[in-house]
Amino acid sequence: MGLTSGKKNGIVLFAFIIPYYFVFLFFIGKKYRKTAIND
């Protein structure tokens, strides 16, 4: 019982983290691209 709920919580956490991670990568890529264009 505890194991299944722990696994479910991990999946929910993953579902929350992944979109933020992609947004984070997107903003970093944008920032680097901007500096590259400015140089």
MDTraj code that builds the backbone (N, CA, C; nanometers):
import mdtraj as md
import numpy as np

residues = "MET GLY LEU THR SER GLY LYS LYS ASN GLY ILE VAL LEU PHE ALA PHE ILE ILE PRO TYR TYR PHE VAL PHE LEU PHE PHE ILE GLY LYS LYS TYR ARG LYS THR ALA ILE ASN ASP".split()
xyz = np.array([
    [0.0843, -0.1203, 0.0000],
    [0.0000, 0.0000, 0.0000],
    [0.0884, 0.1263, 0.0000],
    [0.1819, 0.1312, 0.0949],
    [0.2705, 0.2473, 0.1025],
    [0.3551, 0.2626, -0.0228],
    [0.3978, 0.1482, -0.0793],
    [0.4814, 0.1522, -0.1990],
    [0.4054, 0.2093, -0.3188],
    [0.2801, 0.1652, -0.3342],
    [0.2018, 0.2124, -0.4488],
    [0.1754, 0.3623, -0.4380],
    [0.1402, 0.4108, -0.3195],
    [0.1139, 0.5533, -0.3019],
    [0.2421, 0.6326, -0.3248],
    [0.3547, 0.5783, -0.2820],
    [0.4829, 0.6448, -0.3038],
    [0.5130, 0.6556, -0.4523],
    [0.4827, 0.5479, -0.5254],
    [0.5059, 0.5480, -0.6703],
    [0.4149, 0.6507, -0.7369],
    [0.2897, 0.6564, -0.6920],
    [0.1932, 0.7509, -0.7490],
    [0.2396, 0.8944, -0.7230],
    [0.2872, 0.9207, -0.6018],
    [0.3360, 1.0544, -0.5684],
    [0.4550, 1.0907, -0.6562],
    [0.5420, 0.9926, -0.6825],
    [0.6580, 1.0163, -0.7682],
    [0.6148, 1.0532, -0.9093],
    [0.5120, 0.9853, -0.9591],
    [0.4611, 1.0140, -1.0942],
    [0.4007, 1.1544, -1.0986],
    [0.3250, 1.1902, -0.9947],
    [0.2639, 1.3236, -0.9887],
    [0.3730, 1.4300, -0.9832],
    [0.4756, 1.4047, -0.9024],
    [0.5880, 1.4972, -0.8909],
    [0.6559, 1.5128, -1.0263],
    [0.6756, 1.4010, -1.0954],
    [0.7379, 1.4018, -1.2283],
    [0.6549, 1.4844, -1.3256],
    [0.5226, 1.4618, -1.3223],
    [0.4324, 1.5338, -1.4126],
    [0.4382, 1.6842, -1.3864],
    [0.4626, 1.7227, -1.2616],
    [0.4742, 1.8650, -1.2283],
    [0.6093, 1.9215, -1.2694],
    [0.7157, 1.8443, -1.2467],
    [0.8518, 1.8939, -1.2701],
    [0.8862, 1.9040, -1.4182],
    [0.8464, 1.8046, -1.4981],
    [0.8864, 1.8017, -1.6394],
    [0.8482, 1.9290, -1.7158],
    [0.7232, 1.9793, -1.7080],
    [0.6912, 2.1023, -1.7819],
    [0.7760, 2.2212, -1.7366],
    [0.7987, 2.2330, -1.6057],
    [0.8814, 2.3432, -1.5555],
    [1.0238, 2.3301, -1.6067],
    [1.0728, 2.2047, -1.6125],
    [1.2088, 2.1783, -1.6611],
    [1.2225, 2.2221, -1.8068],
    [1.1207, 2.1928, -1.8886],
    [1.1257, 2.2310, -2.0298],
    [1.1190, 2.3828, -2.0451],
    [1.0355, 2.4487, -1.9640],
    [1.0260, 2.5950, -1.9684],
    [1.1599, 2.6557, -1.9292],
    [1.2229, 2.5971, -1.8264],
    [1.3539, 2.6418, -1.7792],
    [1.4574, 2.6295, -1.8905],
    [1.4607, 2.5148, -1.9571],
    [1.5545, 2.4926, -2.0682],
    [1.5258, 2.5902, -2.1816],
    [1.3988, 2.6136, -2.2099],
    [1.3591, 2.7039, -2.3182],
    [1.4101, 2.8454, -2.2907],
    [1.3920, 2.8933, -2.1669],
    [1.4367, 3.0280, -2.1323],
    [1.5880, 3.0390, -2.1377],
    [1.6580, 2.9344, -2.0911],
    [1.8048, 2.9364, -2.0958],
    [1.8521, 2.9382, -2.2407],
    [1.7878, 2.8589, -2.3261],
    [1.8241, 2.8558, -2.4678],
    [1.8006, 2.9912, -2.5329],
    [1.6903, 3.0559, -2.4965],
    [1.6579, 3.1873, -2.5505],
    [1.7640, 3.2887, -2.5078],
    [1.8029, 3.2811, -2.3812],
    [1.9017, 3.3738, -2.3263],
    [2.0352, 3.3568, -2.3984],
    [2.0766, 3.2302, -2.4157],
    [2.2044, 3.2036, -2.4819],
    [2.1995, 3.2467, -2.6285],
    [2.0864, 3.2249, -2.6929],
    [2.0723, 3.2628, -2.8331],
    [2.0810, 3.4149, -2.8455],
    [2.0197, 3.4847, -2.7504],
    [2.0200, 3.6308, -2.7520],
    [2.1626, 3.6834, -2.7378],
    [2.2388, 3.6271, -2.6430],
    [2.3762, 3.6728, -2.6225],
    [2.4602, 3.6398, -2.7447],
    [2.4348, 3.5250, -2.8075],
    [2.5108, 3.4851, -2.9263],
    [2.4831, 3.5832, -3.0405],
    [2.3571, 3.6258, -3.0539],
    [2.3211, 3.7211, -3.1597],
    [2.3850, 3.8573, -3.1299],
    [2.3854, 3.8974, -3.0031],
    [2.4441, 4.0260, -2.9658],
    [2.5944, 4.0280, -2.9910],
    [2.6601, 3.9148, -2.9692],
    [2.8048, 3.9056, -2.9945],
    [2.8259, 3.9013, -3.1467],
])
top = md.Topology()
chain = top.add_chain()
for i, resn in enumerate(residues, 1):
    res = top.add_residue(resn, chain, resSeq=i)
    for name in ("N", "CA", "C"):
        top.add_atom(name, md.element.get_by_symbol(name[0]), res)
traj = md.Trajectory(xyz[None], top)
